[in-house]
Amino acid sequence: MAADNGMKLKGMESLHGSDPFRFFFFSELIRLPVYREKVGNKAGKLSDLVFLLKEPYPEVVGIYLEHGWGKPTELIPWSKVIKIEEDAIFVQPPDEGDTYPAFVDQPGWILMEEHLIGKTVLDIDGRRVEVVNDVHFLETRGTMLLVHVDFSFGGFFRRWGLGRFELVKSNLISWKYVQPLSVEDAVATDKVALSVTKHQMLELPSEDLADFLEELPNEEQQVLFSALDSEKAAETLMEAEPRAQRQIIANLREEKARKILSEMTTPQLAGLFTVLPHDDVTELMAYLDRETAEHVRQILSEREITVRNLMAEDYVTSGPNDRVDDVLAKIRGSGMEPRSVSYVYVVNGDGRTLLGVADLRELVTTRGETPMSEVMSSPVVSAEEDDVQDDIEEMFAKYHYRMIPVVDAQDRILGVIYYNDVMKGSEHR
């Protein structure tokens, strides 16, 4: 992330004065007295600022006043603000009555103090968890825009009235890196701020997202996880530590849970269920189809899980005389998941006997007319269907393959074992 640290930050003059723009920190405005036109006619103290989420920067809606003692709140429209001075804010009196209407939340509104200050965010570039200590505004032509957030202790000190001592330099991060998520099915409020958009989250490795989940408070954790699509959520869940897995599962709604479970392989489901409370396992089992649920129960009940239980049938084969460009065209048109096409297994005329294997990365750099028999490696490291999980774990640890084929006694390919189905599952048993 780029930080902006060298700009002039304050300018407490008339809101509609000659200056083309001015900067304010939220810490400079919070709890300032608000007067109706003149000193002596006090409306209250600024409790919060209300902004509308819009591109490129959120725009101020008004001043929120909270009077306490059972008295109704007020929302003073920003158009009624006359000027902001260093020690006070002056506004026009309401058109009718003595007070402005009570605050009523609207879609797309965000309150600085309630929804942003002190919230945990994710630093995309540094990939570490940060906390918003202050917010930076740009006032121009009678409106106010939210342009930066401050993660530094300088912002923390300003909130406690120590900003004048300049103990720590500000660390201002552009708002474009702190875009809020609005997730309808996540939590009761959609105003939890995170610096990861849905698009950006899909680009982050699942292991990084899992690390973030483990650091976030419960509510923010729910928001982040609910914003992931089902495939990404399943991958991230399998990367998370057991404690985080249990917490995430406990807060999942049925529809979301069904979608996530449908993205997981049977071994992954079994690995996940071994760390969950019995009641959660019973509930999740009901979301699986009968065949998958039975297979998972079988794995959970066996002392020694065999390769036969862990095997998948999604893999690519070719004949020894097939041309490389024809094989690549076949892969492109197959619609198979990327992890299923890491290798191409070369089989003989009967379509079953395993002759060799070719790495997809090598195929894409090989001349198209080359036959597969010239590209493949042989013999092939393979597992037998009666091998136990400990055996296959040792093979993955030794050879570092992304998948390993399973063969019978006549070297006929029966399926494949994926690295994540075995090694990730073994960490959670």
C-alpha positions as a Markdown table, in Angstrom:
| # | Residue | x | y | z |
|---|---|---|---|---|
| 1 | Met | 0.0 | 0.0 | 0.0 |
| 2 | Ala | 1.1 | 3.5 | -0.7 |
| 3 | Ala | 1.1 | 5.8 | 2.3 |
| 4 | Asp | 0.7 | 9.6 | 2.1 |
| 5 | Asn | 2.6 | 11.3 | 4.9 |
| 6 | Gly | 3.8 | 14.7 | 3.6 |
| 7 | Met | 0.7 | 16.8 | 3.1 |
| 8 | Lys | -0.6 | 19.8 | 5.0 |
| 9 | Leu | -3.3 | 18.4 | 7.2 |
| 10 | Lys | -5.3 | 21.2 | 8.8 |
| 11 | Gly | -7.1 | 24.3 | 7.7 |
| 12 | Met | -9.8 | 25.5 | 10.1 |
| 13 | Glu | -11.4 | 28.3 | 8.2 |
| 14 | Ser | -14.9 | 29.0 | 6.8 |
| 15 | Leu | -16.4 | 26.0 | 5.1 |
| 16 | His | -17.2 | 28.1 | 2.1 |
| 17 | Gly | -14.1 | 30.2 | 2.3 |
| 18 | Ser | -11.5 | 31.0 | -0.4 |
| 19 | Asp | -9.4 | 27.8 | 0.2 |
| 20 | Pro | -10.0 | 25.3 | -2.7 |
| 21 | Phe | -9.6 | 22.4 | -0.2 |
| 22 | Arg | -8.9 | 21.6 | 3.4 |
| 23 | Phe | -8.0 | 18.4 | 5.3 |
| 24 | Phe | -9.4 | 17.3 | 8.6 |
| 25 | Phe | -8.9 | 14.3 | 10.9 |
| 26 | Phe | -11.9 | 12.8 | 12.4 |
| 27 | Ser | -10.2 | 13.0 | 15.8 |
| 28 | Glu | -10.2 | 16.8 | 15.4 |
| 29 | Leu | -13.9 | 16.9 | 14.8 |
| 30 | Ile | -15.3 | 14.3 | 17.2 |
| 31 | Arg | -17.0 | 15.8 | 20.3 |
| 32 | Leu | -16.6 | 19.4 | 19.0 |
| 33 | Pro | -19.6 | 21.5 | 20.2 |
| 34 | Val | -22.2 | 22.2 | 17.5 |
| 35 | Tyr | -23.9 | 25.6 | 17.6 |
| 36 | Arg | -26.9 | 26.9 | 15.7 |
| 37 | Glu | -25.5 | 30.0 | 14.0 |
| 38 | Lys | -23.8 | 31.5 | 17.1 |
| 39 | Val | -22.2 | 30.6 | 20.4 |
| 40 | Gly | -24.7 | 30.3 | 23.1 |
| 41 | Asn | -27.2 | 28.4 | 21.0 |
| 42 | Lys | -25.7 | 25.0 | 21.5 |
| 43 | Ala | -27.2 | 22.0 | 19.7 |
| 44 | Gly | -24.9 | 19.4 | 21.2 |
| 45 | Lys | -21.6 | 17.7 | 20.5 |
| 46 | Leu | -20.6 | 16.0 | 17.3 |
| 47 | Ser | -21.1 | 12.3 | 18.2 |
| 48 | Asp | -20.3 | 10.9 | 14.7 |
| 49 | Leu | -20.2 | 11.8 | 11.0 |
| 50 | Val | -22.4 | 10.0 | 8.5 |
| 51 | Phe | -21.0 | 9.2 | 5.0 |
| 52 | Leu | -22.6 | 7.7 | 1.9 |
| 53 | Leu | -20.5 | 4.9 | 0.3 |
| 54 | Lys | -19.9 | 5.9 | -3.3 |
| 55 | Glu | -17.1 | 5.9 | -5.9 |
| 56 | Pro | -14.4 | 7.1 | -5.8 |
| 57 | Tyr | -14.7 | 8.4 | -2.2 |
| 58 | Pro | -17.5 | 8.3 | 0.4 |
| 59 | Glu | -19.3 | 11.6 | 0.7 |
| 60 | Val | -20.5 | 13.2 | 3.9 |
| 61 | Val | -24.2 | 13.1 | 4.6 |
| 62 | Gly | -24.4 | 15.0 | 7.9 |
| 63 | Ile | -23.6 | 15.4 | 11.5 |
| 64 | Tyr | -24.9 | 12.9 | 14.0 |
| 65 | Leu | -25.8 | 14.1 | 17.4 |
| 66 | Glu | -26.5 | 11.8 | 20.3 |
| 67 | His | -28.0 | 13.5 | 23.3 |
| 68 | Gly | -28.4 | 10.6 | 25.8 |
| 69 | Trp | -30.8 | 10.4 | 28.7 |
| 70 | Gly | -33.4 | 8.9 | 26.5 |
| 71 | Lys | -33.5 | 12.0 | 24.2 |
| 72 | Pro | -33.9 | 11.5 | 20.5 |
| 73 | Thr | -30.9 | 11.7 | 18.2 |
| 74 | Glu | -30.5 | 14.3 | 15.5 |
| 75 | Leu | -29.1 | 14.2 | 12.0 |
| 76 | Ile | -28.0 | 17.6 | 10.7 |
| 77 | Pro | -27.7 | 17.6 | 6.9 |
| 78 | Trp | -24.2 | 18.6 | 5.7 |
| 79 | Ser | -25.8 | 21.3 | 3.6 |
| 80 | Lys | -26.8 | 23.1 | 6.8 |
| 81 | Val | -23.2 | 23.4 | 8.0 |
| 82 | Ile | -22.0 | 27.0 | 7.9 |
| 83 | Lys | -18.4 | 26.7 | 9.0 |
| 84 | Ile | -16.0 | 24.5 | 11.0 |
| 85 | Glu | -13.7 | 26.3 | 13.4 |
| 86 | Glu | -10.9 | 24.8 | 15.5 |
| 87 | Asp | -13.1 | 24.6 | 18.6 |
| 88 | Ala | -16.6 | 24.6 | 17.2 |
| 89 | Ile | -18.9 | 23.8 | 14.3 |
| 90 | Phe | -21.7 | 26.2 | 13.3 |
| 91 | Val | -24.9 | 25.1 | 11.5 |
| 92 | Gln | -28.1 | 26.7 | 10.4 |
| 93 | Pro | -31.1 | 26.1 | 12.6 |
| 94 | Pro | -33.7 | 23.6 | 11.4 |
| 95 | Asp | -36.4 | 24.9 | 9.0 |
| 96 | Glu | -39.1 | 23.8 | 11.4 |
| 97 | Gly | -39.0 | 23.3 | 15.2 |
| 98 | Asp | -36.1 | 23.4 | 17.5 |
| 99 | Thr | -34.3 | 20.2 | 16.5 |
| 100 | Tyr | -33.5 | 18.3 | 13.4 |
| 101 | Pro | -35.2 | 14.9 | 12.7 |
| 102 | Ala | -33.9 | 11.8 | 14.5 |
| 103 | Phe | -31.2 | 9.8 | 12.8 |
| 104 | Val | -32.6 | 6.9 | 10.7 |
| 105 | Asp | -30.0 | 4.6 | 9.1 |
| 106 | Gln | -30.2 | 4.2 | 5.3 |
| 107 | Pro | -28.6 | 1.7 | 2.9 |
| 108 | Gly | -25.1 | 2.6 | 2.0 |
| 109 | Trp | -24.5 | 4.9 | 5.0 |
| 110 | Ile | -21.5 | 4.4 | 7.2 |
| 111 | Leu | -20.8 | 6.1 | 10.6 |
| 112 | Met | -17.2 | 6.9 | 11.3 |
| 113 | Glu | -17.0 | 6.2 | 15.0 |
| 114 | Glu | -19.4 | 3.2 | 15.0 |
| 115 | His | -18.4 | 1.4 | 11.9 |
| 116 | Leu | -14.8 | 2.3 | 11.0 |
| 117 | Ile | -12.8 | 3.7 | 13.9 |
| 118 | Gly | -11.1 | 0.8 | 15.8 |
| 119 | Lys | -12.1 | -1.7 | 13.2 |
| 120 | Thr | -9.8 | -4.4 | 12.1 |
| 121 | Val | -8.7 | -4.3 | 8.4 |
| 122 | Leu | -6.4 | -6.3 | 6.2 |
| 123 | Asp | -3.3 | -4.7 | 4.8 |
| 124 | Ile | -3.2 | -6.3 | 1.3 |
| 125 | Asp | 0.4 | -5.5 | 0.4 |
| 126 | Gly | 1.9 | -6.2 | 3.8 |
| 127 | Arg | -0.7 | -9.0 | 4.4 |
| 128 | Arg | -1.0 | -8.1 | 8.1 |
| 129 | Val | -3.9 | -7.1 | 10.3 |
| 130 | Glu | -4.2 | -3.4 | 11.1 |
| 131 | Val | -6.6 | -1.3 | 13.1 |
| 132 | Val | -8.1 | 2.1 | 12.0 |
| 133 | Asn | -7.0 | 4.7 | 14.5 |
| 134 | Asp | -8.2 | 7.8 | 12.7 |
| 135 | Val | -9.9 | 8.9 | 9.4 |
| 136 | His | -8.8 | 11.7 | 7.1 |
| 137 | Phe | -11.2 | 13.9 | 5.3 |
| 138 | Leu | -10.9 | 16.3 | 2.3 |
| 139 | Glu | -13.3 | 19.3 | 2.4 |
| 140 | Thr | -13.8 | 21.0 | -1.0 |
| 141 | Arg | -16.6 | 23.1 | -2.5 |
| 142 | Gly | -18.9 | 22.6 | 0.5 |
| 143 | Thr | -18.7 | 18.9 | 0.7 |
| 144 | Met | -16.5 | 16.4 | 2.7 |
| 145 | Leu | -14.9 | 13.3 | 1.3 |
| 146 | Leu | -13.4 | 10.3 | 3.1 |
| 147 | Val | -9.9 | 10.0 | 1.5 |
| 148 | His | -7.6 | 8.2 | 3.9 |
| 149 | Val | -7.4 | 6.1 | 7.0 |
| 150 | Asp | -4.6 | 6.2 | 9.6 |
| 151 | Phe | -3.2 | 3.0 | 11.0 |
| 152 | Ser | -0.5 | 4.7 | 13.0 |
| 153 | Phe | -0.1 | 5.4 | 16.7 |
| 154 | Gly | -0.2 | 9.0 | 15.7 |
| 155 | Gly | -3.9 | 8.5 | 15.0 |
| 156 | Phe | -4.3 | 6.7 | 18.3 |
| 157 | Phe | -2.7 | 9.6 | 20.2 |
| 158 | Arg | -4.9 | 12.2 | 18.4 |
| 159 | Arg | -8.0 | 10.3 | 19.6 |
| 160 | Trp | -6.7 | 10.8 | 23.1 |
| 161 | Gly | -6.0 | 14.5 | 22.6 |
| 162 | Leu | -2.2 | 14.2 | 22.3 |
| 163 | Gly | -1.9 | 14.9 | 18.6 |
| 164 | Arg | -0.4 | 18.3 | 19.2 |
| 165 | Phe | 2.8 | 16.6 | 20.5 |
| 166 | Glu | 3.4 | 14.8 | 17.2 |
| 167 | Leu | 4.7 | 11.8 | 19.0 |
| 168 | Val | 4.4 | 9.5 | 15.9 |
| 169 | Lys | 4.2 | 10.3 | 12.3 |
| 170 | Ser | 0.9 | 9.6 | 10.6 |
| 171 | Asn | 0.5 | 6.6 | 8.2 |
| 172 | Leu | -2.2 | 7.6 | 5.8 |
| 173 | Ile | -3.6 | 4.9 | 3.5 |
| 174 | Ser | -5.8 | 5.8 | 0.5 |
| 175 | Trp | -9.4 | 4.8 | 0.9 |
| 176 | Lys | -9.2 | 2.8 | -2.3 |
| 177 | Tyr | -7.4 | 0.2 | -0.3 |
| 178 | Val | -10.0 | 0.2 | 2.5 |
| 179 | Gln | -13.2 | -0.4 | 0.7 |
| 180 | Pro | -16.0 | -1.8 | 2.9 |
| 181 | Leu | -17.7 | -5.0 | 2.2 |
| 182 | Ser | -21.5 | -5.2 | 2.2 |
| 183 | Val | -22.5 | -8.8 | 2.7 |
| 184 | Glu | -26.2 | -9.4 | 3.0 |
| 185 | Asp | -26.1 | -12.8 | 4.6 |
| 186 | Ala | -23.1 | -12.1 | 6.8 |
| 187 | Val | -24.2 | -10.2 | 9.9 |
| 188 | Ala | -27.0 | -8.0 | 11.1 |
| 189 | Thr | -25.1 | -4.9 | 10.0 |
| 190 | Asp | -23.3 | -4.6 | 6.7 |
| 191 | Lys | -21.0 | -1.8 | 7.8 |
| 192 | Val | -17.9 | -3.7 | 8.9 |
| 193 | Ala | -14.9 | -2.3 | 7.1 |
| 194 | Leu | -12.2 | -4.5 | 5.5 |
| 195 | Ser | -9.6 | -3.6 | 3.0 |
| 196 | Val | -10.2 | -6.6 | 0.8 |
| 197 | Thr | -12.9 | -6.4 | -1.9 |
| 198 | Lys | -14.6 | -9.6 | -3.2 |
| 199 | His | -12.5 | -9.5 | -6.3 |
| 200 | Gln | -9.2 | -9.0 | -4.4 |
| 201 | Met | -10.0 | -11.8 | -2.0 |
| 202 | Leu | -10.3 | -14.3 | -4.9 |
| 203 | Glu | -6.7 | -13.3 | -5.9 |
| 204 | Leu | -5.2 | -14.0 | -2.4 |
| 205 | Pro | -3.9 | -17.4 | -1.7 |
| 206 | Ser | -6.2 | -19.5 | 0.5 |
| 207 | Glu | -3.5 | -19.9 | 3.1 |
| 208 | Asp | -3.2 | -16.1 | 3.5 |
| 209 | Leu | -6.9 | -15.8 | 3.9 |
| 210 | Ala | -6.9 | -18.5 | 6.5 |
| 211 | Asp | -4.2 | -16.7 | 8.4 |
| 212 | Phe | -6.3 | -13.5 | 8.3 |
| 213 | Leu | -9.4 | -15.4 | 9.6 |
| 214 | Glu | -7.5 | -16.7 | 12.6 |
| 215 | Glu | -6.6 | -13.1 | 13.6 |
| 216 | Leu | -10.0 | -11.4 | 13.1 |
| 217 | Pro | -12.6 | -10.9 | 15.8 |
| 218 | Asn | -15.7 | -13.1 | 15.4 |
| 219 | Glu | -17.9 | -10.6 | 13.6 |
| 220 | Glu | -15.2 | -9.5 | 11.1 |
| 221 | Gln | -14.3 | -13.2 | 10.6 |
| 222 | Gln | -17.9 | -13.9 | 9.6 |
| 223 | Val | -18.0 | -11.0 | 7.2 |
| 224 | Leu | -14.8 | -12.0 | 5.4 |
| 225 | Phe | -15.7 | -15.7 | 5.1 |
| 226 | Ser | -19.3 | -15.0 | 3.9 |
| 227 | Ala | -17.9 | -12.7 | 1.2 |
| 228 | Leu | -16.0 | -15.6 | -0.4 |
| 229 | Asp | -17.5 | -17.7 | -3.1 |
| 230 | Ser | -18.1 | -21.3 | -2.2 |
| 231 | Glu | -15.0 | -22.7 | -3.9 |
| 232 | Lys | -12.7 | -20.2 | -2.3 |
| 233 | Ala | -14.4 | -20.6 | 1.1 |
| 234 | Ala | -13.9 | -24.4 | 1.0 |
| 235 | Glu | -10.2 | -24.0 | 0.2 |
| 236 | Thr | -9.7 | -21.4 | 2.9 |
| 237 | Leu | -11.6 | -23.5 | 5.5 |
| 238 | Met | -9.3 | -26.4 | 4.9 |
| 239 | Glu | -6.2 | -24.2 | 5.3 |
| 240 | Ala | -7.5 | -22.8 | 8.7 |
| 241 | Glu | -6.5 | -24.0 | 12.1 |
| 242 | Pro | -9.0 | -26.3 | 13.9 |
| 243 | Arg | -10.0 | -23.6 | 16.3 |
| 244 | Ala | -10.9 | -21.3 | 13.4 |
| 245 | Gln | -12.6 | -24.1 | 11.6 |
| 246 | Arg | -14.9 | -24.8 | 14.5 |
| 247 | Gln | -15.7 | -21.1 | 14.9 |
| 248 | Ile | -16.5 | -20.6 | 11.2 |
| 249 | Ile | -18.7 | -23.8 | 11.0 |
| 250 | Ala | -20.6 | -22.7 | 14.1 |
| 251 | Asn | -21.7 | -19.5 | 12.4 |
| 252 | Leu | -22.5 | -20.9 | 9.0 |
| 253 | Arg | -26.0 | -20.7 | 7.6 |
| 254 | Glu | -27.4 | -23.9 | 6.1 |
| 255 | Glu | -27.4 | -22.7 | 2.5 |
| 256 | Lys | -23.8 | -21.5 | 2.7 |
| 257 | Ala | -22.7 | -24.6 | 4.4 |
| 258 | Arg | -24.3 | -26.8 | 1.7 |
| 259 | Lys | -22.5 | -25.0 | -1.0 |
| 260 | Ile | -19.1 | -25.1 | 0.7 |
| 261 | Leu | -19.4 | -28.8 | 1.5 |
| 262 | Ser | -20.3 | -29.5 | -2.1 |
| 263 | Glu | -16.9 | -28.0 | -3.1 |
| 264 | Met | -14.9 | -30.4 | -0.8 |
| 265 | Thr | -13.7 | -33.9 | -1.6 |
| 266 | Thr | -14.6 | -36.8 | 0.6 |
| 267 | Pro | -11.2 | -36.9 | 2.3 |
| 268 | Gln | -11.4 | -33.2 | 3.0 |
| 269 | Leu | -14.8 | -33.6 | 4.5 |
| 270 | Ala | -13.5 | -36.4 | 6.7 |
| 271 | Gly | -10.5 | -34.4 | 7.7 |
| 272 | Leu | -12.8 | -31.4 | 8.6 |
| 273 | Phe | -15.3 | -33.5 | 10.6 |
| 274 | Thr | -12.5 | -35.0 | 12.8 |
| 275 | Val | -12.0 | -31.6 | 14.4 |
| 276 | Leu | -15.7 | -30.6 | 14.8 |
| 277 | Pro | -18.0 | -31.2 | 17.8 |
| 278 | His | -20.3 | -34.2 | 17.4 |
| 279 | Asp | -23.4 | -32.1 | 17.1 |
| 280 | Asp | -21.9 | -30.0 | 14.2 |
| 281 | Val | -20.8 | -33.2 | 12.4 |
| 282 | Thr | -24.3 | -34.7 | 12.7 |
| 283 | Glu | -25.8 | -31.5 | 11.3 |
| 284 | Leu | -23.4 | -31.2 | 8.4 |
| 285 | Met | -23.8 | -34.9 | 7.5 |
| 286 | Ala | -27.4 | -34.2 | 6.8 |
| 287 | Tyr | -26.3 | -31.7 | 4.1 |
| 288 | Leu | -24.4 | -34.4 | 2.2 |
| 289 | Asp | -25.9 | -36.7 | -0.4 |
| 290 | Arg | -26.3 | -40.3 | 0.9 |
| 291 | Glu | -23.4 | -41.8 | -1.0 |
| 292 | Thr | -20.9 | -39.1 | 0.1 |
| 293 | Ala | -22.1 | -39.2 | 3.7 |
| 294 | Glu | -21.7 | -43.0 | 3.8 |
| 295 | His | -18.2 | -42.7 | 2.3 |
| 296 | Val | -17.3 | -40.1 | 4.9 |
| 297 | Arg | -18.6 | -42.3 | 7.8 |
| 298 | Gln | -16.5 | -45.2 | 6.4 |
| 299 | Ile | -13.4 | -43.1 | 6.5 |
| 300 | Leu | -14.0 | -41.8 | 10.0 |
| 301 | Ser | -14.7 | -45.3 | 11.3 |
| 302 | Glu | -11.6 | -47.0 | 9.8 |
| 303 | Arg | -8.5 | -47.1 | 11.9 |
| 304 | Glu | -6.3 | -47.3 | 8.8 |
| 305 | Ile | -7.7 | -45.3 | 5.8 |
| 306 | Thr | -6.7 | -46.9 | 2.5 |
| 307 | Val | -6.0 | -45.2 | -0.7 |
| 308 | Arg | -9.2 | -46.7 | -2.1 |
| 309 | Asn | -11.1 | -44.4 | 0.2 |
| 310 | Leu | -9.1 | -41.3 | -0.8 |
| 311 | Met | -9.1 | -41.8 | -4.5 |
| 312 | Ala | -10.6 | -39.4 | -7.0 |
| 313 | Glu | -11.6 | -40.1 | -10.6 |
| 314 | Asp | -10.9 | -36.7 | -12.1 |
| 315 | Tyr | -7.7 | -36.9 | -14.2 |
| 316 | Val | -6.5 | -36.6 | -17.8 |
| 317 | Thr | -5.2 | -39.4 | -20.0 |
| 318 | Ser | -3.8 | -39.7 | -23.5 |
| 319 | Gly | -2.4 | -42.3 | -25.8 |
| 320 | Pro | 1.3 | -42.5 | -26.5 |
| 321 | Asn | 0.9 | -41.4 | -30.1 |
| 322 | Asp | -1.4 | -38.5 | -29.4 |
| 323 | Arg | 0.1 | -35.1 | -30.4 |
| 324 | Val | 0.8 | -32.5 | -27.7 |
| 325 | Asp | -1.4 | -29.9 | -29.3 |
| 326 | Asp | -4.4 | -32.3 | -29.5 |
| 327 | Val | -4.0 | -33.1 | -25.8 |
| 328 | Leu | -3.9 | -29.5 | -24.9 |
| 329 | Ala | -7.0 | -28.8 | -27.0 |
| 330 | Lys | -8.7 | -31.7 | -25.2 |
| 331 | Ile | -7.8 | -30.2 | -21.8 |
| 332 | Arg | -9.1 | -26.7 | -22.8 |
| 333 | Gly | -12.4 | -28.1 | -23.8 |
| 334 | Ser | -12.9 | -30.5 | -20.9 |
| 335 | Gly | -14.1 | -28.0 | -18.3 |
| 336 | Met | -12.2 | -29.8 | -15.7 |
| 337 | Glu | -11.0 | -28.2 | -12.5 |
| 338 | Pro | -7.4 | -26.8 | -12.7 |
| 339 | Arg | -6.1 | -29.2 | -10.0 |
| 340 | Ser | -7.3 | -32.2 | -12.1 |
| 341 | Val | -5.0 | -31.3 | -15.1 |
| 342 | Ser | -1.7 | -30.9 | -13.4 |
| 343 | Tyr | -0.5 | -34.0 | -15.1 |
| 344 | Val | -1.5 | -36.0 | -18.2 |
| 345 | Tyr | -1.2 | -39.8 | -17.7 |
| 346 | Val | -0.2 | -41.7 | -20.8 |
| 347 | Val | -2.0 | -45.1 | -21.2 |
| 348 | Asn | -1.8 | -47.8 | -23.7 |
| 349 | Gly | -4.4 | -48.9 | -26.3 |
| 350 | Asp | -6.8 | -50.4 | -23.8 |
| 351 | Gly | -7.0 | -47.0 | -22.1 |
| 352 | Arg | -6.0 | -48.3 | -18.7 |
| 353 | Thr | -2.4 | -49.5 | -18.4 |
| 354 | Leu | -0.2 | -46.7 | -17.2 |
| 355 | Leu | 2.9 | -46.1 | -19.4 |
| 356 | Gly | 4.1 | -42.7 | -18.4 |
| 357 | Val | 3.2 | -39.2 | -17.1 |
| 358 | Ala | 3.7 | -35.6 | -18.5 |
| 359 | Asp | 3.6 | -32.4 | -16.5 |
| 360 | Leu | 1.2 | -29.9 | -18.0 |
| 361 | Arg | 3.8 | -27.1 | -17.5 |
| 362 | Glu | 6.2 | -29.1 | -19.8 |
| 363 | Leu | 3.5 | -29.7 | -22.4 |
| 364 | Val | 2.7 | -26.0 | -22.9 |
| 365 | Thr | 6.4 | -25.4 | -23.9 |
| 366 | Thr | 6.7 | -28.4 | -26.2 |
| 367 | Arg | 6.2 | -28.3 | -30.0 |
| 368 | Gly | 2.6 | -29.2 | -30.8 |
| 369 | Glu | 3.4 | -32.0 | -33.2 |
| 370 | Thr | 5.4 | -33.9 | -30.6 |
| 371 | Pro | 3.9 | -37.3 | -29.6 |
| 372 | Met | 3.2 | -37.9 | -26.0 |
| 373 | Ser | 5.6 | -40.8 | -25.9 |
| 374 | Glu | 8.5 | -38.4 | -26.4 |
| 375 | Val | 7.3 | -36.1 | -23.6 |
| 376 | Met | 6.3 | -38.5 | -20.9 |
| 377 | Ser | 8.4 | -39.7 | -18.0 |
| 378 | Ser | 8.5 | -43.4 | -17.1 |
| 379 | Pro | 8.3 | -45.3 | -14.9 |
| 380 | Val | 5.6 | -43.5 | -13.0 |
| 381 | Val | 5.5 | -43.1 | -9.2 |
| 382 | Ser | 2.2 | -44.6 | -8.2 |
| 383 | Ala | 0.2 | -46.0 | -5.3 |
| 384 | Glu | -1.7 | -49.2 | -4.9 |
| 385 | Glu | -5.3 | -49.2 | -3.9 |
| 386 | Asp | -4.6 | -51.1 | -0.7 |
| 387 | Asp | -1.9 | -48.7 | 0.5 |
| 388 | Val | -2.8 | -46.9 | 3.7 |
| 389 | Gln | -2.8 | -43.2 | 4.2 |
| 390 | Asp | 0.6 | -43.1 | 6.0 |
| 391 | Asp | 2.1 | -44.7 | 2.9 |
| 392 | Ile | 0.7 | -42.1 | 0.6 |
| 393 | Glu | 1.8 | -39.3 | 2.9 |
| 394 | Glu | 5.3 | -40.5 | 2.8 |
| 395 | Met | 5.2 | -40.6 | -1.0 |
| 396 | Phe | 4.0 | -37.0 | -1.2 |
| 397 | Ala | 6.6 | -35.9 | 1.3 |
| 398 | Lys | 9.3 | -37.6 | -0.7 |
| 399 | Tyr | 8.4 | -36.6 | -4.2 |
| 400 | His | 6.4 | -33.4 | -3.8 |
| 401 | Tyr | 3.9 | -34.2 | -6.5 |
| 402 | Arg | 0.6 | -32.4 | -6.7 |
| 403 | Met | -1.2 | -35.7 | -7.4 |
| 404 | Ile | -0.2 | -39.4 | -7.5 |
| 405 | Pro | -2.0 | -42.1 | -9.7 |
| 406 | Val | -3.4 | -45.2 | -8.1 |
| 407 | Val | -2.9 | -48.5 | -10.0 |
| 408 | Asp | -3.9 | -52.2 | -9.6 |
| 409 | Ala | -1.6 | -55.2 | -9.7 |
| 410 | Gln | -1.5 | -55.0 | -13.6 |
| 411 | Asp | -0.6 | -51.3 | -13.5 |
| 412 | Arg | -4.0 | -50.2 | -14.7 |
| 413 | Ile | -4.9 | -46.7 | -13.5 |
| 414 | Leu | -7.8 | -46.6 | -11.1 |
| 415 | Gly | -7.8 | -43.0 | -10.0 |
| 416 | Val | -5.6 | -40.3 | -8.5 |
| 417 | Ile | -4.8 | -39.0 | -5.0 |
| 418 | Tyr | -4.6 | -35.2 | -4.6 |
| 419 | Tyr | -1.9 | -33.7 | -2.3 |
| 420 | Asn | -4.4 | -31.5 | -0.5 |
| 421 | Asp | -6.8 | -34.4 | 0.2 |
| 422 | Val | -4.1 | -36.2 | 2.1 |
| 423 | Met | -1.6 | -33.8 | 3.5 |
| 424 | Lys | -4.0 | -31.1 | 4.5 |
| 425 | Gly | -6.3 | -33.7 | 6.0 |
| 426 | Ser | -3.5 | -35.3 | 7.9 |
| 427 | Glu | -2.8 | -32.0 | 9.7 |
| 428 | His | -6.3 | -31.9 | 11.1 |
| 429 | Arg | -6.7 | -35.5 | 12.3 |
